[in-house]
Amino acid sequence: MFGPAKMKVRARFSLRAAEYFLTVTDPVITKESKANGAGETRIDEALLCISLGELFNGHAYKLVASIITPHRAGA
């Protein structure tokens, strides 16, 4: 099965000269992103809540649990 149901939403950002490309699990952001279809959406100002997922094959992976934008924060 292909299409929006299987599309992965990822966050690309850099921090202290390290580049990250992490899976997003924030339900609001993933719903909005899937509704917009494939491609990139730039968010200029946001706070990211980074979490560790459950162990998978002996490894824990970082993921973006929430993306907080000024709009979502009520600013």
C-alpha positions as CSV (number, residue, x, y, z in Angstrom):
1,M,0.0,0.0,0.0
2,F,1.3,3.4,-1.0
3,G,0.1,7.0,-0.7
4,P,-0.4,9.3,2.3
5,A,-1.1,6.4,4.7
6,K,2.4,5.0,4.3
7,M,4.2,8.4,3.8
8,K,6.8,9.1,6.5
9,V,7.1,12.6,7.8
10,R,10.6,13.7,8.8
11,A,12.2,16.7,10.3
12,R,15.5,17.9,8.9
13,F,17.5,20.3,11.1
14,S,21.0,21.0,12.3
15,L,22.3,21.5,15.8
16,R,25.9,22.3,16.7
17,A,27.2,21.4,13.2
18,A,25.4,18.0,13.2
19,E,22.7,17.3,10.7
20,Y,19.5,15.4,11.7
21,F,16.7,13.8,9.6
22,L,14.3,12.3,12.2
23,T,10.9,10.7,11.9
24,V,8.1,12.9,13.2
25,T,5.4,11.3,15.4
26,D,3.5,14.6,16.3
27,P,0.0,13.7,15.2
28,V,-1.0,17.3,14.3
29,I,2.1,17.9,12.1
30,T,1.9,14.4,10.5
31,K,-1.7,14.9,9.6
32,E,-1.1,18.4,8.1
33,S,2.0,17.1,6.2
34,K,0.2,14.1,4.7
35,A,-2.7,16.3,3.7
36,N,-0.2,18.6,1.8
37,G,1.3,15.5,0.0
38,A,4.9,14.7,-0.8
39,G,7.4,17.5,-0.6
40,E,9.0,19.8,1.9
41,T,7.4,22.4,4.2
42,R,9.8,24.9,5.8
43,I,9.1,25.9,9.4
44,D,11.3,28.8,10.3
45,E,10.7,29.0,14.0
46,A,9.9,25.9,16.1
47,L,10.8,24.0,19.2
48,L,11.3,20.3,18.8
49,C,10.7,17.7,21.5
50,I,13.1,14.9,20.7
51,S,12.5,11.5,22.3
52,L,14.0,8.0,22.1
53,G,11.7,5.4,20.6
54,E,11.4,1.9,22.0
55,L,14.3,-0.6,21.4
56,F,14.2,-2.0,17.9
57,N,16.7,-4.8,17.0
58,G,18.8,-3.7,20.0
59,H,18.9,0.0,19.1
60,A,17.0,3.1,20.3
61,Y,16.3,5.7,17.7
62,K,15.7,9.4,18.1
63,L,12.3,10.8,16.9
64,V,10.5,14.1,16.9
65,A,7.6,13.7,19.3
66,S,6.3,17.2,19.0
67,I,6.9,20.3,16.9
68,I,5.8,23.5,18.8
69,T,5.4,26.5,16.5
70,P,4.5,30.1,17.7
71,H,1.0,29.5,16.1
72,R,0.5,26.2,18.1
73,A,1.8,27.9,21.3
74,G,-0.8,30.7,20.9
75,A,1.6,33.5,20.1
